[in-house]
Amino acid sequence: MAKLVYSILCNDLIVDKETSSTSFIRTVEHAVVSKLPATLPAVYVGTMWELDEEDEKGFSVALQLVPPEGKPETLGMQEVAPHGTVLHKMNFQLPGLNVAQEGRHTLTVAIRKGEEWKAVARLPLYVFLNQGQTATA
């Protein structure tokens, strides 16, 4: 099964076409909004995976947003086709997260194992309400 090497939540990322190096710009751990519900600015989730022989058939990755109290929302899913390398980078662009509560939200990175999903990373995203201030992330 593919193993997650890292995952990071950031405002932007740059991938160098020649070297495939990735630069993560302005990591995100919180957002301040002037009212709720709110739509946060776009963010990226960058991941890198270490593959083994089992992954020759490919694998699936999903992202979920879990609010402090409430039902998890699946934000996206991606199928990874086999490609014969040991490392695989996968970046997700999230065009705007909808939040309705203050507190600790969690972005969960999960991988499919058989018919079940297994969470391999939980990235915190704190949402704070500040009257009179514009939204930032």
C-alpha positions as CSV (number, residue, x, y, z in Angstrom):
1,M,0.0,0.0,0.0
2,A,1.2,3.5,-0.8
3,K,2.6,5.3,2.3
4,L,2.1,9.1,2.8
5,V,5.5,10.8,3.1
6,Y,4.1,14.3,3.7
7,S,1.0,16.4,3.4
8,I,0.8,20.2,3.8
9,L,-1.9,22.8,3.5
10,C,-0.8,26.1,1.8
11,N,-2.1,29.1,-0.1
12,D,-0.1,28.4,-3.2
13,L,2.5,26.1,-4.7
14,I,5.0,26.2,-7.5
15,V,6.2,23.1,-9.3
16,D,9.5,23.4,-11.2
17,K,9.0,21.7,-14.6
18,E,12.7,20.7,-15.0
19,T,13.3,19.2,-11.6
20,S,9.7,18.5,-10.3
21,S,10.7,20.3,-7.1
22,T,7.7,21.8,-5.3
23,S,7.7,25.1,-3.3
24,F,4.9,25.5,-0.8
25,I,3.9,29.1,-0.4
26,R,2.3,30.4,2.9
27,T,1.3,27.4,4.9
28,V,-2.1,27.5,6.4
29,E,-3.2,26.5,9.8
30,H,-6.0,29.1,10.5
31,A,-8.4,31.5,8.8
32,V,-10.1,34.6,10.2
33,V,-13.6,35.4,8.9
34,S,-15.8,38.4,9.5
35,K,-19.1,36.3,9.6
36,L,-20.3,32.8,9.4
37,P,-21.1,30.9,7.2
38,A,-18.1,31.8,5.0
39,T,-16.2,30.6,2.0
40,L,-12.4,30.6,2.6
41,P,-10.0,31.6,-0.2
42,A,-8.6,28.8,-2.4
43,V,-5.9,26.6,-0.8
44,Y,-3.8,23.7,-1.9
45,V,-3.0,20.3,-0.3
46,G,0.4,19.0,-1.3
47,T,1.2,15.4,-0.8
48,M,4.0,12.9,-1.6
49,W,3.6,9.2,-1.6
50,E,6.1,6.3,-1.4
51,L,4.9,3.4,-3.5
52,D,5.6,-0.3,-3.3
53,E,4.9,-3.4,-5.4
54,E,1.2,-3.6,-4.2
55,D,0.7,-0.2,-5.9
56,E,1.2,-1.6,-9.4
57,K,-2.5,-1.6,-9.8
58,G,-2.9,2.0,-8.6
59,F,-4.6,3.5,-5.6
60,S,-7.2,6.1,-4.7
61,V,-6.9,9.2,-2.4
62,A,-9.7,11.3,-1.0
63,L,-9.9,14.6,0.9
64,Q,-12.6,15.3,3.5
65,L,-13.3,18.4,5.5
66,V,-14.5,17.6,9.0
67,P,-16.1,20.6,10.9
68,P,-15.8,20.8,14.7
69,E,-19.3,19.5,15.1
70,G,-21.0,18.0,12.1
71,K,-20.8,15.6,9.2
72,P,-17.6,15.2,7.1
73,E,-17.8,16.5,3.6
74,T,-15.8,14.8,0.8
75,L,-14.0,17.5,-1.2
76,G,-12.5,15.3,-3.9
77,M,-11.1,12.0,-4.8
78,Q,-8.2,11.1,-7.2
79,E,-7.3,7.8,-8.8
80,V,-3.6,7.2,-9.2
81,A,-2.6,5.0,-12.1
82,P,0.5,2.8,-11.9
83,H,3.5,4.5,-13.3
84,G,6.6,2.6,-12.2
85,T,8.2,5.1,-9.9
86,V,8.9,4.9,-6.2
87,L,7.7,8.4,-5.3
88,H,4.5,10.1,-6.5
89,K,3.6,13.8,-5.8
90,M,-0.1,14.7,-5.8
91,N,-1.5,18.2,-5.3
92,F,-5.1,19.1,-4.8
93,Q,-6.4,22.6,-5.4
94,L,-9.4,23.4,-3.2
95,P,-11.2,26.4,-4.8
96,G,-12.9,27.6,-1.6
97,L,-13.8,25.8,1.6
98,N,-17.3,26.5,3.0
99,V,-17.3,26.7,6.8
100,A,-20.2,27.4,9.1
101,Q,-18.6,27.1,12.5
102,E,-15.7,28.5,14.5
103,G,-13.2,26.1,15.8
104,R,-10.9,23.3,14.7
105,H,-11.8,21.9,11.3
106,T,-9.8,18.9,10.0
107,L,-8.7,18.2,6.4
108,T,-8.4,14.4,6.3
109,V,-6.2,12.7,3.6
110,A,-7.4,9.1,3.2
111,I,-6.3,6.2,1.0
112,R,-8.6,3.3,-0.1
113,K,-7.6,-0.1,1.2
114,G,-9.9,-2.6,-0.3
115,E,-13.4,-1.2,0.1
116,E,-12.6,0.9,3.1
117,W,-10.9,4.3,3.5
118,K,-8.0,4.7,5.9
119,A,-7.1,8.2,7.1
120,V,-3.4,8.7,6.8
121,A,-3.2,12.5,7.7
122,R,-5.3,15.0,9.6
123,L,-4.4,18.6,8.9
124,P,-5.9,21.2,11.3
125,L,-7.6,24.3,10.0
126,Y,-8.7,26.6,12.8
127,V,-11.5,29.1,11.9
128,F,-11.8,32.2,14.0
129,L,-14.6,34.8,13.9
130,N,-13.4,38.4,14.1
131,Q,-16.1,41.1,13.6
132,G,-14.9,43.9,11.4
133,Q,-12.0,42.0,9.7
134,T,-12.0,40.6,6.2
135,A,-11.4,36.9,5.6
136,T,-7.9,35.6,5.4
137,A,-6.4,32.2,5.0
